[in-house]
Structure formats: structure tokens, C-alpha cells
């Protein structure tokens, strides 16, 4: 297989797209681990005895 001048550009392009997607997945994974397991709404906070400051 002969390597043409265009192939390195494809490698760089797809490499950058892959790197971007990998960074996005890492950010989403990291923020998902830090999120609380459920959303505490003001009405639920009142039932649990917790006050939410305005």
C-alpha cells in the first residue's frame, strides 16, 4: 500500500476527533461521579427536615 500525502492529514483529523471525544467522555464521567445520587427539591427538603436557603 502506497502512502499518499493526504493520509497523514486523515490521521491527524481523526486523531483530533478521537482525542476530543475521549476528553468529553472523561469530563462527563468525572462530573457524573461527583453528582449527588438524587435531586433534593425544596418540598423534599422540607419533608426531610432540611431547609434550603434562598
FIMAR-904736 format. One record per residue: residue in three letters; x, y, z of N, C-alpha, C in turn. Coordinates in Angstrom, 3 decimals, always signed. Layout:
% FIMAR-904736
<rec 'ALA' <X Y Z> <X Y Z> <X Y Z>>
...
END
This chain:
% FIMAR-904736
<rec 'UNK' <+0.845 -1.184 +0.000> <+0.000 +0.000 +0.000> <+0.886 +1.241 +0.000>>
<rec 'UNK' <+0.663 +2.098 -0.942> <+1.447 +3.317 -1.046> <+0.810 +4.413 -0.202>>
<rec 'UNK' <+1.613 +5.099 +0.604> <+1.114 +6.186 +1.436> <+1.132 +7.468 +0.617>>
<rec 'UNK' <-0.024 +8.059 +0.487> <-0.108 +9.318 -0.247> <+0.000 +10.483 +0.724>>
<rec 'UNK' <+0.082 +11.681 +0.167> <+0.246 +12.873 +1.010> <-1.004 +13.171 +1.822>>
<rec 'UNK' <-2.176 +12.680 +1.382> <-3.417 +13.011 +2.075> <-3.625 +12.158 +3.325>>
<rec 'UNK' <-3.033 +10.984 +3.379> <-3.304 +10.084 +4.504> <-2.854 +10.628 +5.859>>
<rec 'UNK' <-1.717 +11.264 +5.983> <-1.369 +11.827 +7.301> <-2.381 +12.865 +7.780>>
<rec 'UNK' <-2.990 +13.591 +6.851> <-4.000 +14.575 +7.245> <-5.227 +13.870 +7.832>>
<rec 'UNK' <-5.587 +12.731 +7.252> <-6.706 +11.972 +7.804> <-6.370 +11.445 +9.198>>
<rec 'UNK' <-5.158 +10.997 +9.371> <-4.752 +10.502 +10.692> <-4.794 +11.615 +11.725>>
<rec 'UNK' <-4.329 +12.790 +11.353> <-4.366 +13.923 +12.279> <-5.806 +14.320 +12.568>>
<rec 'UNK' <-6.642 +14.370 +11.519> <-8.034 +14.770 +11.704> <-8.779 +13.796 +12.602>>
<rec 'UNK' <-8.705 +12.509 +12.280> <-9.415 +11.520 +13.095> <-8.793 +11.383 +14.481>>
<rec 'UNK' <-7.508 +11.619 +14.577> <-6.859 +11.601 +15.887> <-7.357 +12.722 +16.778>>
<rec 'UNK' <-7.505 +13.908 +16.200> <-8.013 +15.041 +16.975> <-9.477 +14.841 +17.367>>
<rec 'UNK' <-10.271 +14.281 +16.450> <-11.671 +13.987 +16.780> <-11.733 +12.950 +17.893>>
<rec 'UNK' <-10.910 +11.920 +17.803> <-10.872 +10.895 +18.845> <-10.417 +11.453 +20.186>>
<rec 'UNK' <-9.426 +12.329 +20.152> <-8.947 +12.955 +21.388> <-10.032 +13.824 +22.009>>
<rec 'UNK' <-10.744 +14.593 +21.183> <-11.834 +15.426 +21.676> <-12.916 +14.569 +22.329>>
<rec 'UNK' <-13.302 +13.487 +21.662> <-14.339 +12.617 +22.232> <-13.868 +11.964 +23.524>>
<rec 'UNK' <-12.604 +11.572 +23.573> <-12.074 +10.962 +24.800> <-12.082 +11.961 +25.953>>
<rec 'UNK' <-11.727 +13.217 +25.670> <-11.750 +14.247 +26.721> <-13.182 +14.494 +27.176>>
<rec 'UNK' <-14.122 +14.555 +26.233> <-15.525 +14.784 +26.606> <-16.059 +13.634 +27.462>>
<rec 'UNK' <-15.728 +12.408 +27.111> <-16.178 +11.263 +27.904> <-15.560 +11.314 +29.295>>
<rec 'UNK' <-14.291 +11.690 +29.393> <-13.636 +11.780 +30.692> <-14.272 +12.867 +31.557>>
<rec 'UNK' <-14.600 +14.012 +30.961> <-15.235 +15.100 +31.715> <-16.622 +14.673 +32.181>>
<rec 'UNK' <-17.395 +14.068 +31.293> <-18.738 +13.628 +31.679> <-18.676 +12.549 +32.759>>
<rec 'UNK' <-17.728 +11.646 +32.659> <-17.588 +10.600 +33.672> <-17.205 +11.203 +35.023>>
<rec 'UNK' <-16.289 +12.158 +35.009> <-15.836 +12.773 +36.260> <-16.957 +13.579 +36.905>>
<rec 'UNK' <-17.718 +14.327 +36.125> <-18.793 +15.123 +36.706> <-19.952 +14.239 +37.149>>
<rec 'UNK' <-20.165 +13.122 +36.493> <-21.236 +12.214 +36.893> <-20.914 +11.567 +38.239>>
<rec 'UNK' <-19.651 +11.289 +38.510> <-19.275 +10.684 +39.787> <-19.420 +11.672 +40.942>>
<rec 'UNK' <-19.329 +12.964 +40.666> <-19.430 +13.965 +41.725> <-20.864 +14.396 +41.987>>
<rec 'UNK' <-21.792 +14.041 +41.104> <-23.177 +14.464 +41.242> <-23.843 +13.707 +42.393>>
<rec 'UNK' <-24.772 +14.358 +43.092> <-25.500 +13.643 +44.145> <-26.372 +12.549 +43.523>>
<rec 'UNK' <-26.671 +11.510 +44.292> <-27.423 +10.400 +43.715> <-28.854 +10.763 +43.322>>
<rec 'UNK' <-29.424 +11.778 +43.934> <-30.763 +12.204 +43.554> <-30.892 +13.696 +43.816>>
<rec 'UNK' <-31.854 +14.305 +43.169> <-32.072 +15.741 +43.306> <-32.952 +16.012 +44.522>>
<rec 'UNK' <-32.478 +16.891 +45.391> <-33.271 +17.267 +46.566> <-34.047 +18.530 +46.222>>
<rec 'UNK' <-35.330 +18.396 +46.070> <-36.184 +19.546 +45.774> <-36.560 +20.243 +47.084>>
<rec 'UNK' <-37.012 +21.478 +47.022> <-37.392 +22.168 +48.266> <-38.475 +21.428 +49.044>>
<rec 'UNK' <-39.459 +20.834 +48.367> <-40.509 +20.119 +49.099> <-39.959 +18.856 +49.753>>
<rec 'UNK' <-39.031 +18.190 +49.063> <-38.415 +17.006 +49.665> <-37.528 +17.407 +50.839>>
<rec 'UNK' <-36.879 +18.556 +50.732> <-36.034 +19.031 +51.825> <-36.877 +19.356 +53.049>>
<rec 'UNK' <-38.063 +19.910 +52.839> <-38.950 +20.196 +53.967> <-39.380 +18.899 +54.650>>
<rec 'UNK' <-39.672 +17.886 +53.874> <-40.088 +16.611 +54.466> <-38.951 +15.938 +55.223>>
<rec 'UNK' <-37.697 +16.188 +54.775> <-36.549 +15.575 +55.456> <-36.050 +16.430 +56.602>>
<rec 'UNK' <-36.644 +17.613 +56.790> <-36.226 +18.486 +57.884> <-35.044 +19.358 +57.535>>
<rec 'UNK' <-34.722 +19.478 +56.261> <-33.616 +20.327 +55.847> <-34.175 +21.592 +55.218>>
<rec 'UNK' <-33.667 +22.708 +55.614> <-34.091 +23.962 +54.993> <-33.131 +24.352 +53.887>>
<rec 'UNK' <-33.676 +24.862 +52.804> <-32.833 +25.323 +51.699> <-32.838 +26.837 +51.701>>
<rec 'UNK' <-31.652 +27.412 +51.786> <-31.534 +28.874 +51.827> <-31.843 +29.444 +50.454>>
<rec 'UNK' <-32.508 +30.586 +50.416> <-32.797 +31.200 +49.110> <-31.560 +31.777 +48.465>>
END
